[in-house]
Amino acid sequence: MRAGFPLPTEGSNSAHMSSPVFIGSRIYRGSVYGPRHPLSIQRVPAVTDLARALGWVPDNRYRPSPRAKPVALTGFHTPAYINALQAAEAAQQVSDEVRARHGLGTLSNPVFPEMYRRPATAVGGGLLAAELVREGGIAHNPGGGQHHGLPDAAAGFCFLNEPVLTIRRLLDMGLQRVAYVDIDAHHCDGVELAFEGSERVRMISIHEARRWPFTGALEDRAGGSAFNLPVARGFKDTEFKMVLEEMILPAVETFRPEAIFLQCGADALAEDPLARLSLSNRSHVTTVRALRPLAPRMIVSGGGGYNPWTVARCWTAVWGEIAGEQVPERLPQEAEAVLRALAWHRKGQPEEALFTTLLDSPREGAISGDLRADVARLQARLAPAL
């Protein structure tokens, strides 16, 4: 077993870095789950505006996301559920029976005006990304990454499961091996359910231990297709770097994927209100940089993230890495104005650096013995392939 996997240096370019594409849509602008829901914030619009203010999204790099058709959604979800979701949006209400069966109209997955069209657009963005990278390349779909959606029900703010449907499109295109890497603070239970026991999809998830949905234990192999690493509160960049080098990258490399799907949830950042991890957004950028040379095709989605400033900065920095842009030490006035215009129903304002910079300061610390032991156990599963 190698001691670690070397990370590409900052600013290094892969041979496959041509024609990166940013996928967005007007449907996200102004759309919220409710005034005090964690997704009351503007996320994709903020990323789009911030990246445009930096000059990073010229017209030839932008693609509007189509809305996935109902028949495409039944590639994972049941027709009954898709019908119920469409009916709930049309009526703006659900019956007790629909709420109990399909998880619609709950505190987590409430009724709101775009409750079908918005997630269907996120899926459409993922399906478009799959088509765009058919011959190779990389696409960023920040509106995607809804990894909790179940075949017959909404769950965890996710009405549809975009990663599952996008990966299935890649497989339907003839790809034999897709690596799914998830660095969201919450375990990807819906994705694991979809690909349990698959020989064509390898799932790697780094998530907070003892955090909803309380799945993804270290011992959970999902029929051999998953590598799950629950991490303790306070998980910092130093520990993430070790996990990336010694577990994530070898697990991807030994699988020899033809495509990589990275779910880039921003709720693992220190300022997020729904998790207790302590990463900087540098860990997300480094993950993109490190994974990119390992497959000719790559799709990077959004995911969790409930602090408007940290999400906007994280996914914009990720897009900058994808597009090969140079991050300024201080944001120009137009970009700073985008961040200062964001609002949050929570009290208080962020520290000044969240308005004026894009990259966080590194968040370093000691590597726990428990984490080293858990990584060693996962390494042991990879040993025969190395």
Order of alpha helices (4+ residues) and beta strands (2+ residues): beta-alpha-beta-alpha-alpha-alpha-alpha-beta-alpha-beta-alpha-beta-beta-alpha-alpha-beta-alpha-beta-alpha-alpha-alpha-alpha
